[in-house]
Amino acid sequence: MLIIIWLLLSTILSTHAQQHLVGYVYGMDQNKEVPVAGANVFFPGSYAGTFTDEAGKFDIVKIDSSLKELVISYAGYVNDTVKVE
């Protein structure tokens, strides 16, 4: 069973009301956290988004500061929505 969990690492100082967001997506496999490669991480209603790498890491640049909801999706699993402050 895989449950998508995400961990926000940092929101780096922004310029011109745009931000840089870096984080990781982890899942649970036999009670052990494992990175989720290929998860889709995006802000709904915008073009800002990316996929996680083999370590579960994502990096989204030039995010408009008005975007407050991040969606994480992975084929075959329920989407997870996270508030971004």
C-alpha positions in Angstrom: 0.0 0.0 0.0 1.3 3.4 -1.0 0.2 6.6 0.7 1.5 9.8 -0.7 2.9 12.2 1.9 4.8 15.3 1.1 7.3 17.3 3.0 8.0 21.0 2.2 11.7 21.6 2.6 11.9 25.3 1.9 10.2 28.3 0.4 13.0 30.4 -0.7 12.9 34.2 -0.5 11.0 35.6 -3.5 11.4 38.5 -5.8 8.6 40.3 -7.7 6.0 38.2 -5.9 7.3 34.9 -7.2 8.6 32.0 -5.1 10.7 28.9 -5.5 9.3 25.7 -3.9 11.4 22.6 -3.2 10.2 19.5 -1.5 9.9 15.7 -1.4 7.1 13.2 -1.9 7.3 10.1 0.2 5.1 7.0 0.4 4.7 4.2 2.8 5.7 0.7 1.8 5.5 -2.0 4.4 5.7 0.6 7.2 8.8 2.2 5.7 9.0 5.7 4.1 10.1 5.5 0.5 10.6 8.2 -2.2 7.9 8.4 -4.8 9.4 8.9 -8.3 7.2 10.3 -11.0 4.5 11.9 -8.8 2.9 15.0 -10.4 3.1 18.1 -8.2 1.3 21.1 -9.4 -0.7 24.2 -8.5 -4.3 23.8 -9.9 -5.4 26.6 -12.3 -1.9 27.4 -13.3 1.0 26.2 -15.4 3.2 25.8 -12.4 4.1 22.1 -11.8 6.6 19.3 -12.2 7.2 15.6 -11.6 9.3 14.2 -8.8 12.7 12.7 -9.6 14.0 9.2 -8.5 14.6 10.6 -5.0 11.1 11.9 -4.7 12.3 15.5 -5.0 10.5 18.3 -6.8 11.5 21.9 -7.6 9.0 24.4 -8.9 10.3 27.9 -9.9 8.6 31.1 -10.6 5.5 30.4 -8.5 3.0 33.3 -8.2 2.6 34.1 -4.5 -1.2 34.0 -4.9 -1.2 30.2 -5.4 -2.1 28.7 -2.1 -2.9 25.0 -2.9 -0.5 22.4 -4.1 -1.8 19.1 -5.5 0.2 15.8 -5.5 -1.0 13.0 -7.7 0.3 9.6 -8.6 -1.4 7.1 -11.0 -3.8 4.8 -9.2 -3.9 6.7 -5.9 -6.1 9.5 -4.5 -4.8 13.0 -5.0 -3.5 14.9 -1.9 -4.0 18.6 -1.6 -1.7 20.7 0.6 -2.1 24.3 1.7 0.9 26.5 1.0 1.5 29.6 3.0 
